[in-house]
Amino acid sequence: MTVVSDTAPNDAPQNTDPDETKHHEVVVVGAGFSGIGTAIKLKEAGFHDFVVIDEADGPGGTWHWNTYPGVAVDIPSFSYQFSFEQRPTWSRSYAPGTELKAYAAHCVSKYGVTEHLRLRTTVESARWDEDIETWWISTSKGLITARHLISANGILVRPNMPDIAGVEDFAGLTMHTSRWDHDVDLRGKRVGIIGTGASAVQVIPTIASQVRDLTVFQRTPIWCMPKPDFPLVGPLRWSLGRLPGALDIVRLVSQLFVEATFPIPAHFDRLIRVRPGAERLALAYLKSQVRDPETREKLTPRYGLGCKRPSFHNSYLSTFNRENVSLVTDRIDHIDAGGVVTGTDDRHDLDVLILATGFKVMDPDNMPTYDLAGEEGLLLSKWWSENRLQAYEGISIPRFPNFFSVFGPYGYNGSSYFALIEAQATHIVRVLKHARRVGANRVAVTQEANDRFLEEMLRRRKHQIFWQESCANANSYYFDKNGDVPLRPTTTLESAIRSRRFPLSDYDFRTANRSQSHVVRLTP
Ligand SMILES: Cc1cc2nc3c(=O)[nH]c(=O)nc-3n(C[C@H](O)[C@H](O)[C@H](O)COP(=O)(O)OP(=O)(O)OC[C@H]3O[C@@H](n4cnc5c(N)ncnc54)[C@H](O)[C@@H]3O)c2cc1C
């Protein structure tokens, strides 16, 4: 189909290639597992006129961009995969990043998503056109239009650069963990790493034995627990692949483990007291791993387990026993050409500076990663800033018709991302199928449904750990600028069930032409 209207918004960029001006029934932004999973569900439901756009030059999202030494999944692989495409051939119980990237390519190819991919293309903005009930989407390769727009652009995408004076002045090599430069040889170098979050926990033990000196700059210590990470040897893989039900049983056990390590302690802290026992175990583990009492003290978290995502690693803590590794907890004052200077005036001269400073996360202008304007040009980032983050079931926002987000506020409960993707894609495709069935070109969640959902989430969050005093020092990226933690305070099972059962009457479905439009009445 060619472009649907010649009334592009005034600020729309001109296409360099007229053939790039295309209309699609659905445009999906992001070719990580969210985009791939959504594409597979769309195809299954009979939607074929769609594209999946990504600025990367390959699919896989997180696992395409993050290739730092030691990168691996930190929940068991049996949970970190699609329920409909379970792989018995993972090399380990916690797969390395390269296998996840390969798994993404496998899913794309097996489920026929390849022809829908539009890579090396950045979505810059999207604007809803009420007159023609269509999204105008500006991309680095020109303008396209879509009836429906699905944001699957991830949350851990835009590297967060530290707000430290002089960070650009460093004369050695600086790299963010998510943009690792594999041409850099760390052997014999003085390396500094800023941050001790999930990526740092994997990088630090992997590079410590290669470098001359490794200085770790820590602001907030992370809870780190042992990881049941073991190779999946031949006979085990054989059994998983051949014995009926074996994969399902292992997956169930794995899901229960994941649920017990984050969603239950985080969201039901006041109801189910697993935290004190888990903290005692984690502290005992820390004691068994770190010999020097002073270093151990510095590595001891001063906030409750679950206030931020805990990490799992078998050699992170013991790496601090090494002679060539030092832990600095003094505040960084500035960075200059030679290295890092702390508030205590100590200099740390470096050859390489690694920024393990995470990503822009719960910022309204990072969700999505491009400017999005709904009805009457209303900017989503502005609306969210003024009204706090909210979205019905973490997916739809009133006044932003035909727009759906896989990772929206109160969508994710912190368990496996695949559980989120499957639930959200099920919800979105259910709405799109219904719109098709009733001939609706425009679909928007009702204000009433959105308000009801937000009220429910805020009411249920009182059991979450985030609101207990023990989280005051966590410095967790879960907190947004309004002090909210837009994580879903429910179990994973509840999210899955709701994605199949939410009342379709929570949406207004309108037929094609506004002048003849009517709200399709539905009974719940
Ligand atoms: C190092 C690391 C380890 C992780 N480990 C785990 C784990 O163990 N378990 C877990 O559950 N989760 C983990 N996560 C979270 C991880 O992000 C999710 O599991 C999952 O991969 C997210 O998939 P996604 O498709 O939603 O987003 P992503 O994988 O981030 O993919 C989003 C894609 O959208 C593209 N994109 C974004 N904006 C635009 C734009 N404007 N135009 C074009 N393209 C755009 C990006 O290039 C990217 O390819 C980890 C994240 C990181 C960074």
The ligand as an ORCA input file, in Angstrom:
! r2SCAN-3c Opt
* xyz 0 1
  C      23.351     -6.556     30.277
  C      21.908     -6.911     30.478
  C      21.557     -8.127     31.053
  C      20.218     -8.457     31.231
  N      19.900     -9.653     31.815
  C      18.591     -9.956     31.996
  C      18.200    -11.180     32.611
  O      19.034    -11.974     33.016
  N      16.890    -11.454     32.769
  C      15.919    -10.589     32.347
  O      14.730    -10.880     32.479
  N      16.269     -9.431     31.751
  C      17.560     -9.097     31.584
  N      17.898     -7.908     31.008
  C      16.843     -7.013     30.556
  C      16.688     -7.142     29.032
  O      16.747     -5.871     28.525
  C      15.409     -7.869     28.720
  O      15.490     -9.173     29.230
  C      15.087     -8.000     27.222
  O      16.184     -8.400     26.475
  C      14.483     -6.738     26.706
  O      14.016     -6.974     25.412
  P      13.348     -5.796     24.609
  O      13.143     -6.297     23.246
  O      12.178     -5.259     25.339
  O      14.405     -4.626     24.655
  P      15.856     -4.604     24.052
  O      16.465     -5.931     24.072
  O      16.557     -3.499     24.746
  O      15.621     -4.217     22.524
  C      15.121     -2.964     22.153
  C      15.584     -2.665     20.751
  O      14.938     -1.460     20.333
  C      15.848     -0.711     19.566
  N      15.447      0.684     19.653
  C      15.227      1.429     20.755
  N      14.829      2.660     20.421
  C      14.806      2.696     19.073
  C      14.460      3.710     18.141
  N      14.051      4.932     18.532
  N      14.547      3.418     16.825
  C      14.932      2.184     16.409
  N      15.261      1.195     17.260
  C      15.187      1.448     18.573
  C      17.202     -0.963     20.202
  O      18.233     -0.787     19.271
  C      17.063     -2.416     20.638
  O      17.609     -3.287     19.704
  C      19.218     -7.551     30.821
  C      19.587     -6.327     30.259
  C      20.905     -5.994     30.096
  C      21.250     -4.660     29.485
*
